Amino acid sequence: MTTERFEVQREIAATPAKVFALLTDPQGHVTIDSSGMLQSADGDPVEKVGDEFVVHMDREALNDFPMGKYDVTVIITRFEQDAAIEWTISGKVQPPIKHLYGYRLEPSTTGTLATSYYDWSQISEQYRERGVFPVIPEAGLRATLGILARNVE
């Protein structure tokens, strides 16, 4: 059986509210991206499930799949103020792939225990057969948590 979800955790010396504020800001996603794919973002901070914003991507940063520069729409699928945020994307590849990214935030003695996850268990067989998942390695999630900490501590 293969893993279809990565989860990593890190203690961050900032309140869940401060971490959550960065995660709800479209530009915050660009700021903490460890992959180099996220180039810029357009849109307002998200406030609820169903909110969306656009991210301008450059897949050449991964050098794994020749997509070049393209846009994706980030669609919020879970929103719990200062506690959890999750999203999927829709963009150049259709139908949408249905992979999920998200964070769970728990108050801790140092500030926040942040859990970052990437789940591709819901992708359809047509995408699974291409062998490109996971797009982001587990180490990429860990690196993003480090960049997140650097920006809020």
Order of alpha helices (4+ residues) and beta strands (2+ residues): beta-alpha-alpha-beta-beta-beta-beta-beta-beta-alpha-alpha
